[in-house]
Amino acid sequence: MPPIPSTSPITGRPVPPDYIHTTSCAFVDNHGRSLLLRGVNLSGASKAPVGHLSYLLEDFWESAEAGGESFVGRPLNIDDGSADVHLARLRGWGFNMLRFPFTWEALEHEGPGIYDTEYMDYTIRVLAKCRDYGFRVFMDPHQDTWSRFSGGSGAPYWTLAACGIDPRNITATQAAIVHCEYPAAHAPEPANLPAMIWSTNYGRLLSQTVFTLFFAGRAYAPNCIIDGFNIQDYLQNHFIEACGRLADRIAAFEDGSLLDGCVIGWDSMNEPFEGLCGWDDVQVNPTAQGSTLKKGTYPTPAQSLRLGMGQAQTVDHWTFGVTGPSKNGTVTIDPKGRKVWADPVESSSSTELVGELPDGTHPRWGWKRDVSKWPLGTCIWAQHGVWDVETGFILRPHYFATHPQTGDEVEFLSDFWKPHWLAYAARVRRAHAEAIVLVQPPVFAPPPRFEESELQGRCIYSPHYYDGLTLITRHWNWFNADALGLLRGKYSSTLQAVKIGESAIRKSLHEQLGYLRDDVPALGNGDYPTLIGEIGTPFDMDSKRSYGWTDGGKHKGDYNAQEKALDASLAACDAWTDGTGRQSLNWTIWTYVPDDHCHEWGDGWNMEDLSLWSPDDLRSGEDDDDDDAGEDPASRDSASTASVRARPARAGYSHNAYTLLTDGARAVRAFARPWPVRVVGRAVDVRFDVPSGVFKMTVSVGWEDRVRNAPADEEGGETLATEVYVPLVHYAHPRLLEDAAQGRADTQSVGTVTTLGDGEECDIHADGDAGRGRGRAPRPVGQQPLSVSMMTTSTDATTSTVTAVPSSAPPSLTSKDTKDSPLSAGVRPAPLLVRDDTPNLVDLQVSISGGRAEVRGQTLFWWYDVPVEGAPAREYVLEVRRRGSALPVPGKGVLSAALGGAQAAPRGWCEQLCAEDGPCVIA
């Protein structure tokens, strides 16, 4: 590791103790240890206000036209105690990173320049709670296909009106597919929305038009002037300033106490889209595979232009099967004269709020359009000479292939996206000077080149990656394809990209993530880390068989396929020797939905179902749900479903750590996996086998990797170590399983911390004694532990309240005293019950090739010698497995299987629970 600067590359000021550097393709702490940041997106439900999930049509348009709704309550309810349960669970899974989606709509829904400060203040309260649990956070200005009023999420309703669009006719013209109006606004059947059909909106008129205006309006729509600005500047200025106002407010809280120690950076706009910029011929769709999904109706841009003006069109129809997309016919779409372009209104007394007065003033939103250049009522691309509305003839088919004013060929990323990124980064850094700004170009597109003066040494490359075939087909197949390799031109035919068998699939996923990691040099001169901002897998595979809705319910609770799929993606992010010595990838999984997830509607957004946890999967609620086994979802009684949703234990609280971390979790063994959190040197080979629970890691360490600025212990030894998360999900101590089986809290306090010496193997188990080893006294570690926060619950027939358990939490993980601040209502210190000094959390067999190791809580600390200056680098190997047999899949029967196994636990504890000649109470 090269020398770590003591001053900030942006401000020149001394860096604080918790500063994270972005250098050498890694995150690095002030001591020179390389870091991994891994976590989850919290939360997918933040795309919509509380109570307005995407399938709900009632009051959908009316509330938007009236100024929208507050997003207070997203992503967590911090007033009823459930936030503590959810954050405790996430921390207990080993996560140290949160990507925090928020939408432009949440900030500015009431109109241009009117900011929802109540929501901003609520966001601050949530961030303070995340800080209490030790999370680092990236703020994510999230969007999908522009807005939830165009079938996605993100921008406020008024932005559509500003672009001259009448959102009420989006569905009729198929300018976008809107979930709550699918398939028709007059006869919606939102439960039948096809998987991932929402993403086809990127190939439809609204997204193609609005993103072109947002990124390149000055070039392609110079006549679109509103309040004296081109529509590009009008939209971008509002978006950037809304994000900046949130950053200002976060920075002002407690004199910036949330910055850097908690909020360390800002993502750029989620999954930006190029619109029509660079489109070669609007009369033709690309034949090569692109990032836009071909599924359902697939109009060309020319056909979409005509549909937008109410003209019927016969368009191609595509299906997506296990072999990918294929054309299966044509479909005629007839808007019956309804246009997506808004007409003006005749007077200010009109109840119509979409159109404007004859002088261009909007009676609701207040702007003034330059009607001399941009009159309402017709397609803006017709106004710019691309086509003729009356005849439908395309006059300038190559209009978007070059710059209309200069005739030069355009490159979307460098010409249009990068200037927006620079303006956004500059505004965010006005409030948050040390902000790490993420570079997130369009899906699967390599980033443009930056100058170091533009990135300022504080940057992360943050692409997204999903196993597309599994995501779209909702099935873990025995074959797959190198989709990214196809897009990047690696293969001359689709057949060459096909991968057969699980081993080949897993290798292919690793290679595809390698393509993304190898994009970093394209950014410029800096060696910046890579964080996969979204990765995950669907849980509603195979017609929701895991929910018990098929085959008479016999597969209920079986997430084996999902576990394999998710493990394949996450294992692909782990590093193994490839000749480069580069370490594992950082990631934040999509997604964790705390309250709104249910089996029927998934994450509550466009039928997606990727949440790692669901209240419908709580084993404590199995009796309530058993009657649903084998039922068709359309026949389920909504009232009874609602009553299940309102059960007091919906957050899944448990005194027992194993129960808290497994109950309601889906494929938890795949994502609660061991991983090196902080490493002296580089972790060059990281492997984890889920079924056996065996974790192996090789580190390479040289003189340049020596720990800096670390205090020595009383014996003059090193206090800072390599730290590895060892999840109790895989290595739970028998006492946790015993207590969970008996419904008891984990309150035992026996055992000691075990130390392992050079080249030794050690069992760390019930009595704390080492199976082998010299038994050296443990040294202090001087580092705050990973921990699981635990709460106590008291309930009555109608309410559930959560109160804090008194604890001696480390000061760095507790809130400051902010009781006098109006923002601090409900913000309490996070109590830590499962800590490094909580004994017997895990039951491990550990072997190391050198150095010494200690296990405290769910953290394994590993010290080893660093070569002296001039000596060659050394490698050390660590192996961890559960003592005895590996734990089975959490779920029905897991406790009896784990406790009743031949190698379950030392003799004595079971006999104390069961009568000598009677039945076992654990089984």
Secondary structure, 3 states (H helix, E strand, C coil): CCCCCCECCCCCCECCCCCCEEECCEEECCCCCEECCEEEECCHHHHCCCCCCCCCCCCHHHHHHCCCCCCCCCCCCCCCCHHHHHHHHHHHCCCCEEEEEECHHHHHCCCCCCCCHHHHHHHHHHHHHHHHCCCEEEEEECCECCCHHHCCECCCCHHHHHCCECHHHHHHHCCCCCHHHCCCCCCCCHHHCCCCHHHHHHHCHHHHHHHHHHHHHHHHCCCCEECCEEHHHHHHHHHHHHHHHHHHHHHHHHHHCCECCCEEEECCCCCCCCCCCCCCCCCCCCCCCCCCCCCEEECCHHHHHHHHCCCCEEEEEEEEECCEEEEEEEEEECCCCCCCECCCCCCCCCCCCCCCCCCCECCCCCCEECCCCCCCCCCHHHHCCCECCCCCCECCCCCCCECCCCCCECCHHHHHHHHHHHHHHHHHHHHCCCCEEEECCCCCCCCCCCCHHHHCCCEEECCECCCHHHHHHCCCCCEEECHHHHHCCCCCCHHHHEEECHHHHHHHHHHHHHHHHCCHHHHCCCCCCEEECECCCCCCHHHHHHHCCCHHHCCCCCCHHHHHHHHHHHHHHCCCCCCCCCCCCEEEECCCCCCCCECCCECCCCCCCCCCECHHHCHHHHHHHHHHCCCCHHHCCHHHHHHHHCCCCCCCCCCCHHHHHHCCECCHHHHCCCEEEEECCEEEEEEEECCCCEEEEEEEECHHHCCCCCCECCCCCECCCEEEECCHHHHECHHHHHHHHHCCCCCCCCCCCCEECCCCEEEECCCCCECCCCCCCCCCCCCCCCCECCEEEEECCCCEEEEECCCCCCHHHCCCCCCCCHHHCCCCCCCCCECCCCCCCECEEEEECCCEEEEECCEEEEECCCCCCCCCCEEEEEEEEECCCCCCCCCCCHHHHHHHCCCCCCCCHHHHHCCCCCCCCCC
